[in-house]
């Protein structure tokens, strides 16, 4: 580096500039920062993109299908239509939590969280994490109500039909399917953009292949296969997350490596005296607009707070109106549902909070030449990963992203299949459908939705929507269903009329508000009166639309219901929802004890609401006076010591969450794992003979738990285990 790009002593960048020398060059005697980070040149070969998308898809299809087979053969699981869509209703706390984390970890969780860190500083990751955790914590209240009042349900729409009738049932099928489509759209947009940037793989092709990668194992094993895959995906995501945390805050990485170094670099990037003539339009340089002191190190951020409100409102819709969360509640054991959602929410918090606090802030601290368009497309974490690890970083972030997309994608596929099988096919096409027919329809729907998702990716690419735009927009279209669907199991006076009118009225009012505020927002050329993607995507139009959606709907529903209260008797609900095949699982009697269920409701209400208040009110308020009285910083701007504490919390939370979410599901499943291992490493003939000897001994001692006429044998190595568990009927007497 020479001439105009005379280097600083330790980093090799223009004198007085933060950042890294690799992104500066001498152009016609003028020192110029790179116009963008990726510059249209992929880090990995295109074959790597196909290898990850197709290779991992095939691997997980084989892996999870094998696990389902082993579960059937050695544990005695019967994949009926009930099991396919409910996972037997016996999922334990650890796996429930892992599944919640997996379902809630979208492409946006990994990408958009770092984008708001890039835009607003420390407030961005916090508001992303807190604003999207409280919905999971509070949904735990509805999860235990499902166990109390609708234990035989397969979908939320079945519960709606049982309470409010056919018209409401049709209304919420629309809103639930719309939610699934929007969530799937975000997965595809984020995934395709990242795979394209890192490997050069065509966006449309990537978007088409990504959802198809999970179709096979979801079709084969249903919800249980999805849960098994989700656990593996979650474990991989957390391992990579810890790697990035260590690289940024506990290493010898150039320019960062400790909280103190990151703090100093962030202060330098946002310094009021910084010369921004080197940087390109849209790149971070100088004070942050509407942040206290122009600093990245403050929670007093207008943009951050607005994003937080939009995030809170919008994400209520994508939890409360998403069938996949109701399905997880249905699948969990009664005693596990509340603990699973509480643990899942607290563990999930660390993904956007810790990852974005590391990768988002590191991108700013290192002054990487990421443009506004690249950030909006979700390319902040990939940029940091490539900077730290080169091609290995690109591969790591692509794998991490693929894990998030496929785990959530499989949940959305099984959710849509359940809605179609039970709420459309069984309800309106074939009311006398058998279990085999439901199973067939479920599998066909998974395949069809996978293909539809691929086609949707092509349409979205042509329209030109970005991940960030869809993420902020989603609450405008689905937020209006949140309050009525919350009243479903919590307020006996809510009537069908209010539940049907409110979501549509709220949706229409939200769209009108969104467009109206956008027309009064200045466009790219600073003109008023323009309604386009740019003005619609600004903070205030998005904020207004999201708030009107959830607020107006709740008010309308409440007013109509109070005029003519339903006074619904929740004890009658379970009788209106029937099983098709199988029966309810034989759980410990305490699992269905009314007092235990009531105590669980009290537990999740206290802790869910308590943690929510801490996250969105107490924690932000406590951070506002940070730096007050300290020399060298404005009141409200973090000191170096405060930022070090902030980072320490992120690292500690990340480590604890990783250990819990990887170990707990395995620990709780040891009985099943031991059965599988015993079956795998024991000769079938020996197994059958041991079963026969055991049966004769038990009969002689009067201890047999089999049918009264005596024990039985079979070629199935775990036949007696299944017989005792009433999984099969007796065949051949000894």
N, C-alpha and C positions, 0 to 999 in steps of 0.2 A: 504494500500500500504506500502510495507516495503522493507528493504534491498536495492537491486539495484535500486528500483523505489522510492527512498527517494523523498518526495514531496516538491515542491515549497510551500511557505507559503500560497499563495492565490489561486492557481489553483490545486495543488496536482498532479503535473507532475514532471518528473526528473529535478533535479537542472539545471538551465540554459536553459531549454526547454520551448518553447511556447506551447499553446494548452490546452487541457482539460484532466483530469485524467482518464475519463471513457475509453479512448482508449489506455491505457498502462497497461501492466501486467508483472509480474515477471515470466520469463520462464527459469527454470534451473539456477536460480541465476543471470540471465541477464535481465535487464529491456528492454522490447521489445514493440514497437508500433504495434497496430493491423495491420495485413497484408492487410486488405481492410476494407472499411466501412461496406458494406452489408454482406460480407463473405458468400454469397449464402443463407443467412437466411432472408426471407421476414419479413417485419415489420407487415403487415396486413395478415389476413387469406386469403386463395385462394378464399373463398366465397365473400370476399369484392371486389375482382377484377371482378368477374362475376356480382356482384351487381351493381358496377359502370358502367361497359361496357353495360350490358343488361338493368339495371334499368334506367339509364339516357337516354339510347336510346329509351326505351319504353315511358318514361315520356315526352321527347321532341317530340316524334312522336304524342302523344295524345294532348299535349299542342299546338303545332304549327298547327296541323290539326284543332283543335277547333278554333284557331284564324282565320284561313283561312275561316272556315265555318261562323263565326260571321261577317267577312268582306264581305262575299258574301250575307248573309241574311240581314244585317242591313245597310251596306254602299252601296250595290248594285253592288259589284264587280262581273264581269263575267269571270270565269276562262276558257278563250278560249286558243287556241294554242299561240296566240300572247301574251296574258297576262302570260301564263305559262312560257314563255321564256324571257319576257321583263319586267314583273311586271308592265305593263301598261305605261311604260316610264314616270312616274310622281313621282318618288321617290325624296324626298326632301333632303336638305343638311345634316341634322343631321343623318338620316338613311343611306344616301350614305356614310358618313364618318365612321359610325359604321360598315358598311359592309366592307369597305376597311380595317379598322383595323382588323376585324375578318378574312377576307381572307388572310391578310398578317401575321397573327399570327399563325405560324406553330408550330409544336412540336419543331423545331429547334430554333424558336424565344425564347422559354422558356428554352430550354436545351442547345443548342450550344452556345448561348450568354454567359451563365455562364461558359461553358467549356473554352472559350477563355479568360474570366476573370481569371479563375483558372490557365491558361497557361501564359498569358502576363500581368496580372494586369489591371490597370485602362484603358489602351489603348484598351483592348479587347472589353468591352461593348460599348465604344464609337464608334469604327470602325464597330462593328456589326450594331449599331443603325443608325449611319450616312450613312454608306455604303449601307444600305437597305431602307433608307427613301427617298433619292433623286430620286429613280426610280418612286415612287408613285407621288411625286411632279411634276416631268417632264412628267409623263403620262397624267397629267391633260391637257397638251397642246393637245395631241391626242384626249382626251375625248371631248373637245369642238369642235375639227375639225370633229368628228363624227356627232355632232349635226348640224354643218354647211353644210356638204357635203353628209352625208349618214344617214339622220334622220330615214329612214325606215329599216335600217339594223338590223339583228338579231345576226350576227356573224362577226368577223373580216375577215373570209374567204370569206363571201359574198362581202365585200368591195374589197378584193383582186381580186375576179372574175370580179367585175364590172370595175376594172381598168386594170388589166393585163391579164385577160383571163383564160381559163381552165387549161392550163399547170401550171401556177403559183398557181392557186387554189389548185391543187393536191399537189404541193410542200408544201404549208403552212398548209394544213390539216395534213400532216405528222409531221411537226414541232410543231404545236399546240397540237396534240394528244401526242406527245413525251413529251412535257412540262407537260401536265396533268398527265401523268404516273410517271414522275420523282418526281413531287410535292407529288403525292399520296404515292409514295414509301417512301419519307422522313417522311410523317405523320405516316405511319405504323411502320417504323423502330423505330422512337423515342417513339411512343406510346406503342408499344409492349414491348420494352426494359424496360421502366419505370414501366409499369403495372406488368411485370414479377419480377423486382427487389423488388417492394414494396409489392406485394401480392403472388408471387409464381405462378401466373397464367401462363400456358404454352404460350410461345411467339407466336407460330404458331396459336393457338386458339385465342389469344387476337388480333393478326393481322387480322385474318379472320372475327372476330365479330365486330371489331371497325367500318369498313366502312359500314357494314350492318345495324348498328344502326341508320343511318341517311337516309337510303333508303326510308322508309315508308313516312316520312313527305315531303321529296323532291319529291317523286312520286305524293303525294296528292296535294300539293300546288304550286309546281314549284319554280320559282325564288322568289316570294313573301314570301312563307313559309321559304325559305332559309334566306331571309333578316330578317324576324321576329326572327328566331332562332339565327341568327348571333348577333342581338342586345342583346338578353338575355345572350348569351355566352360571349360577350364582357364585359357586365356589371359585370358578375361573375368574369371574369379574373382580372378586375381592382380592385375589392373589395379585392380579395386575394392578389394581388400585393401590395396594400397599407398596408395590414396586415404584410407582410414580411418586407416591408420597415421600419415600426414602430418597429418590433422586433429587427432588426439589428441596427438601428440608434437612436431610441427614446424609449428606454426601460431599464430595469435593467437586461437584459440577461447576463449570465455569460461570461466574456471575451470580450463581445462587448457591445452594448447599446448606443454608441455615436460615432461620427466621430473620436474623439480623441482616444478612446480606440481601434477602428479598425486600425487607423493609427499606433499606437504603436505596435500592434500585427503584422501588416504586416511588419514593419521594423524588428521585432524580428525574424520572420519566414525566411526572406531573408538575415539575417545578415551573413557576411563573416566568422565570428568566430563561427557560430553555429555548434555544433557537430551533424552530420547526421548519426551517427552509430546506433541511435535508430530507424530510419525510414526504410521503405521497398523501394525497387527499384520502381520507377515510382511515388512515393509520393513527394509532394512539400517539399523541404528543401534546404536552402541556397540561394545564389544569383541566379537570373533569367538570363538564358543565353541570351546574346545579348540585354539586357535591360540596360539603363544608370544606372551605379552604382549597377547593379544587383537587382534593386528595382522593386517592383510591383507598385510603385507610380510614374510612369513616362510615358509620351507619346512618349519618344524616345525609341522605341522598334522595333527592326528589324522584329521580328515575328509578332508583332501587325500590322505594316505597310503592310507587305506582305499579311497578312490575309485581311486587309482593301481593298487592290487592288483586290484580288480574290473575295471578297464579293461584291464590286461595280460591277465588270464585270459580275459575275455569276447571280446577282439578276436582272440585266437589262433583261436577258432572261426570268426569271420567272415572270416578270410583263408584258413586252411588247409582249411576245409570248404566254401568258396565256389568253385563251378566257374568263375566269371569270372576268378579269379586263375590257375587252372590253364590257362584258355583263353588268357590273355595270355602265359603261359610257352610254350604250344604255338605261338602265333603268332609269337613273336620268333625272329630268327636266333639260332643257337647262341651266337655271340660277343656278341650283344646282350642275352641274357636276364639274365645276372648283373649286368652294368653297368646295365641298365635298371631292375632291381629296387632296386639299391643307390642309384642316382641318384633314382629315384622316391620311395623312402622318405625320403631326406634333404631333397628338395624339399618333400614333403608335410608334413614336420615344421613348417614355418613357417606353415602355414595355421591350425591351432588355436593354436599357440604365439603367433604374432604377432597374429593377429586378436583372440584372447581377451585377450591382454595389453593390447591397445588398447581394444576395445569393452567387454569385461567389467569391467575396472578403471575405465574412464571412467564407466560407469554408476554404480559405487559412489562414485567420487571426486566426481561431480556430484550425488550423493545424489538421483538420479532416483527418483520414487515407484513403482518396479517392485515388485510384490508377489511373494510366494513362488510363487503359482499361475502368474503371468505368466512368471516365470523358469523354472519347471518345464516350461512349454509351449514354451520356447525363444525367448522374446520379449526377451531382454536385448540382443542386437545390434540388432534393429529399434528398440528404444527409444532407444539411443544414436544410431543413424543418423537417426532422426526429429528428435532434439534438435539434432544438428549441421546437418542439411541440409534439414529439413522434408520436403516432399513428394518432393523429389529424393532424399533419403536413403531414404525409404520405397521409392521405385522402385528405387534401387540395390540395397538389401538383398534385395528381392523378386526382382530379376533374378539376383543372385548365387546366391540360394537355388534358383531355377529351374534355373540352370546345373548346380548340384550334383545336384539331384534327377533331371534328365533324363539326365545323363551316366551316373550310377550305375544309373538305371532301365533304360537301354538295355543296359548290361552284364548286368544281371540277366535281362532278357528273352532275350538271345542265349544266356546260360548255360542257362536253363531249356529253351530250344528245342533246344540241343545234347544235353542230358540226355535229353529225350523222344525226339528223332530217333534217336540212336545207342544209347542204353541201354535204351529201352523199345520203340520201334517196330522198330528193326533187330534188337535182341537177342531180343525175345519175340513180336513180331507178324509181321514179315516179314524173316526172315534174309537173303533174296535181294534186298533192296531195291536199286533203282538210284539213281544220283545224283540223277536228276530227282525220284524219290519222296522221297528224304531232304530235298531242297530244299523240296518242297511241304509236307512235314510240319513242317519247321523254321519256315516262314512262318506256317502255321496255328497252331502253338504260340505264336508271338510274339503273334499277335492274341488268342488265347484267354487267355494269361497277362496281357495288358494289360487285358482286360475283368475277369478275376478280381481283379487288383490294385485296380481301381476299386471292385468290390463289397466287397473286404476293407476298404477305407477306411471304408465305411459301417458295417460290423460293429464295427470298432475304435472308431469315434466313439460308437456306442451303448453299448459296454462302458465307455467312459470312461478308457481307458488313455492315459497321456501319453508323450511322446517320451523323457523321462528315465527313466521306469519301464521301458520296453521295452529301452532301451539297457543298463541295468544288469542286466536279467533274461536277456539273450540267451545269455550264457555258461552259464547253468544248463541250458539245453536242448540246446545244440550243442557245448559245450566238451568233452564226453565223447568226441567223435570225433577230437579233435586228436591225441592221442598215437598211436593206431593208424594214422591216416592219415599221420603223420610217419614211422612205422616202414615204411610201404609201400615207399619207395625208399631207406631208410637202414639198415635192419636185416634181414639175410637170415634171421634165426632166428624172426622173428615169424610165427606160424602163423594159419591161417584161423579156428580156434576162438577164439583170443584176440581176433582182430580183430572177430569177430561178437558175442561176449559182452560185451566191455569197454564199448563205447559205450552199450549199453542199460542195463547194470548201473550205470555212472557216472551216466547220466541219471536213473534211478530214485532212486539214493542222493542225488543233488544236490537233487532236488525234495523228498524227505523231510526233508533237512537244512534246506532253505530254509523250509519250512512250520513245522518244529519250532522253529527259532530265532525265527521271526516270532511264534509263539504265546507266546514268553517275552519279547516286546518290548512295551513299553507303547504303547497306541493313543492316539488323539487326546484321549481322556478320562482318560489315565494309568492305564488298566486293563490287567491282564495276561490272557492267554488268548484274546485276539481275533486272528483271522486275517482280514485284509481287505487291500485295496489299500494302505492306509496302512502297516500293519505289515510287509507283504511288501516294500514299497519302501524300508524303512529300511536303513541302511548294513550293519549286522552280519548280518541275514538274507541280504542279497545277497552279501556277502563270503563267508559260510560256504558258500552254495550253489554259487557260482562255483568256489571252491577245491576243494570235494569233487568237482565234475564232472570237472575236468581231472586232479586228483591220483589219485582212486580208479580212474579208467579206465586211466591209465597203469600203475598198479601191477598191476591185474588182468590187463591184456594181457601185461605182462612176465612175470608168474608163470606164466600158462598157457603162454606160448610157451617159457619155459625148461624146462618139464616135458616138452615134446615139440617141439624146435626144427624148423623147416621146412628150414633151410639152403638157401634158394632161390638158384638160379643166375640172376642178373639178365640175363645175356647171352641167355637164351631168351625174354625178355619181348616184344621187338619182333616176333618171328615170329608171336605170337598176336594181334596187332592189325593189321588190314588196311585199306588204303584202298579207297574205293568207285569213284571216278573220279579222273582226273588221275594224276600221279605226284609224288614228292617234288621240291621245287624244285631247279633246277640251281644250287647254291651253289658258291662257291669251295671247292676241295678242303680247304683249311685249316679251313673251318667244321665239317667232320665229322671232323677229325683227333682220334683218341682222346687224344693227349697234350694238345692244346689244350683239350679238354673237361675233362680231369683238372686241368690248370692253372687253368681257370676255377672248378672246384670248390674248389680251394685258395684262390683269390683271394676268392671270396664267403664262404667259411668264415672266413677270417682277418678280413676287413673287416666282414662282417655281424655276427659275434659280437663283434668289437672295438667297433664303434659301439654295439651293444646294451649292452655292459658300461658304456661311458662314459655312456650316456643314463640308465640306470636305477640305476646304483650310484655311479660316480665323480662325476658332475655333482651329484646330490643331496647326497652327502657333503661335497663342497667348499663347498656353499652353507650348510651347517648352522652353521658358526661365524661367519657374516656378522654384523657389528655387535659382535662380542665385543671388549671393550676400548674401544669408542667411547662417548663421552658422550652422554647423552640417549636411548639406546635399550637395550633388553635384549639380552643375548647371544642370537644367533639371529634377530634382527630386522634387516632390511636398513637400512643407512644410506642417506642420499640419494645418495652417490657410488656405492654398490653397486647401488642401483636404477637409476641412470643407465646403468651398465655393462650391466645386465640388459636394459634397453630398447634400448640400442645394438646388442646382439647380435640382438635380435628384428628391429630395422629392417634391419640389414646382411644377415641371413639372408634376410629377405623380399625385398630388392632383388636379391641374387644369384640366388635361386631364380626370381624373375620373369624375369630376363634369360635364364637358362639354359633354362627350360622353354618360353619363347616362341621363342627363336632356334634352338636346337639341332635340333628336328624339321624346321624349314624348311631349315636348312643341309644336313642329311643327305638331304633329299628333292629337292635342286635338279635332279638329272638328270630325275626324273619331271616336275617342274614345268616344266622347259625343254621337254620333249617335248610337254606339253599346250599350252604357250604357242606353240610352233612350229606345232602342229596347228591351233590356233585362228586364228592370224594368217597362215597360209599357205593359198592356194587349193588345194583338193583336187586339181585337175587338174595344177597345177604340181608339187605334192608327188609325184604319181604319175609324172610325167615325169622328175623328178629321181631318183626311185627307179630308174626304168628305165635312165637314163643311168649311174647309179652301178653298177647290176648289170652292165651290159655292160662297163664299165671294169674292174670286179673280175674278170669272167670272162676278159677279154682278158689281164689281168695274172696270172691264176691265183690270185687272192686270195679268190674267192667262198666264203662260208660257208654257201651255200644247198645244196639237194639236188644230187647229182652231175649230174642231167640238165639243169641250167641254172637261171637266175633266172626269176622270175615276177612278174606285175603283178596288181593288183586295184583295185577302186574304193575300197578302204580306204586312207586316206592314210598309215597307218603299217604297211601290209601287209608290207613287207620287214623292218621292225624286228621284227615279230611272227614272220616266217618264220625269220629268223636265230636268234631266241630260242626257236624250235620251238613258238610259240604257236598256229600254224595249219599246215595242210597245203597244199602247192603246188596251184594250180588251172590257170591259163592260162599257157602258155609264151610268152616274147617271140618 
